[in-house]
Structure formats: structure tokens, C-alpha cells
Amino acid sequence: MIEVDDFKAFDAHEVAEMLCLKYRTVTRYIQAGQIRARKIGKKYFVTEQDVKGFILAQETNVETAKTEENDPYRGAIRED
């Protein structure tokens, strides 16, 4: 972790550990633009604010459960 005054940045290994993901998954998210990061040398660094942003951007099961309850075709067999 890099810490300067109130600024914190974590390398991709630390982010993977925090989010319970594999290092490769985190680097794929970074390359896809899902996690904002800066590359310094050969390492990616993610700010604390960007980690929080990634977490908040993820969908929750609560939201999907609400939309499924309102689905008028739930449980019906549809022919397309």
C-alpha cells in the first residue's frame, strides 16, 4: 500500500485479497475498465476511492429479486 497524507493506493494483489478475488480477475477488471487503476512500472495501483466505487457499482441480489417478483411472465412457459 502506498500512503501519502490522506491518499491511499493498493496494488492489484492487495485489491484481490480485499475483494476475495484472484489476482488475474482483478487485472482483467482493470483492463476492461471496470476497476480504475494507474500503472506505475509493472504494477497496477488502485486508489481507496476507486475500490469503494467498484464495490458500490456491483449489483446486489436484492435488486434482482425485486424485478423477478414484478415479472408478469414469472413461472409461465413462453414460446418465442
C-alpha positions as CSV (number, residue, x, y, z in Angstrom):
1,M,0.0,0.0,0.0
2,I,1.1,3.5,-0.8
3,E,0.0,6.1,1.7
4,V,0.7,9.8,1.4
5,D,-1.2,12.1,3.8
6,D,-4.8,11.1,3.3
7,F,-4.2,9.4,-0.1
8,K,-4.1,5.5,-0.2
9,A,-3.4,3.3,-3.1
10,F,-3.3,-0.5,-3.2
11,D,-1.6,-2.8,-5.7
12,A,-3.6,-5.4,-7.6
13,H,-2.6,-8.2,-5.2
14,E,-3.9,-6.2,-2.2
15,V,-7.2,-5.4,-4.1
16,A,-7.6,-9.1,-4.9
17,E,-7.2,-10.0,-1.3
18,M,-9.6,-7.3,-0.1
19,L,-12.3,-8.4,-2.6
20,C,-11.7,-12.2,-2.2
21,L,-10.8,-12.4,-5.9
22,K,-7.9,-13.9,-7.8
23,Y,-5.1,-11.5,-8.9
24,R,-5.8,-12.4,-12.6
25,T,-9.5,-11.5,-12.2
26,V,-8.6,-8.1,-10.7
27,T,-6.2,-7.4,-13.6
28,R,-8.9,-8.4,-16.1
29,Y,-11.4,-6.0,-14.5
30,I,-8.7,-3.3,-14.7
31,Q,-8.0,-3.9,-18.3
32,A,-11.8,-4.0,-19.1
33,G,-12.2,-0.6,-17.3
34,Q,-14.4,-2.0,-14.5
35,I,-11.8,-1.0,-11.9
36,R,-10.0,2.3,-12.4
37,A,-6.2,1.9,-11.9
38,R,-2.9,3.5,-12.7
39,K,0.0,1.5,-14.0
40,I,3.3,2.5,-12.4
41,G,6.2,0.5,-13.8
42,K,4.9,-3.1,-14.0
43,K,2.3,-2.8,-11.2
44,Y,-1.3,-1.6,-11.2
45,F,-2.4,0.7,-8.3
46,V,-6.0,1.3,-7.3
47,T,-7.0,4.2,-5.0
48,E,-9.1,3.5,-2.0
49,Q,-11.9,5.7,-3.6
50,D,-11.8,3.5,-6.8
51,V,-12.1,0.3,-4.7
52,K,-15.1,1.7,-3.0
53,G,-16.6,2.8,-6.4
54,F,-16.1,-0.7,-7.8
55,I,-17.9,-2.2,-4.8
56,L,-20.8,0.2,-4.9
57,A,-21.2,-0.3,-8.7
58,Q,-21.8,-4.1,-8.3
59,E,-25.4,-5.3,-8.5
60,T,-26.9,-7.0,-5.5
61,N,-29.2,-9.9,-5.3
62,V,-31.8,-7.8,-3.5
63,E,-32.4,-5.7,-6.7
64,T,-32.7,-8.7,-8.9
65,A,-35.2,-10.4,-6.5
66,K,-37.4,-7.3,-6.7
67,T,-37.6,-7.3,-10.5
68,E,-38.3,-11.0,-10.6
69,E,-41.3,-10.6,-8.3
70,N,-42.8,-8.0,-10.7
71,D,-42.3,-10.2,-13.8
72,P,-45.8,-11.0,-15.1
73,Y,-44.4,-14.0,-17.0
74,R,-42.7,-15.5,-14.0
75,G,-43.2,-19.2,-14.0
76,A,-45.1,-19.1,-17.3
77,I,-43.9,-21.0,-20.4
78,R,-43.5,-18.6,-23.3
79,E,-43.0,-19.6,-26.9
80,D,-40.7,-17.3,-28.8
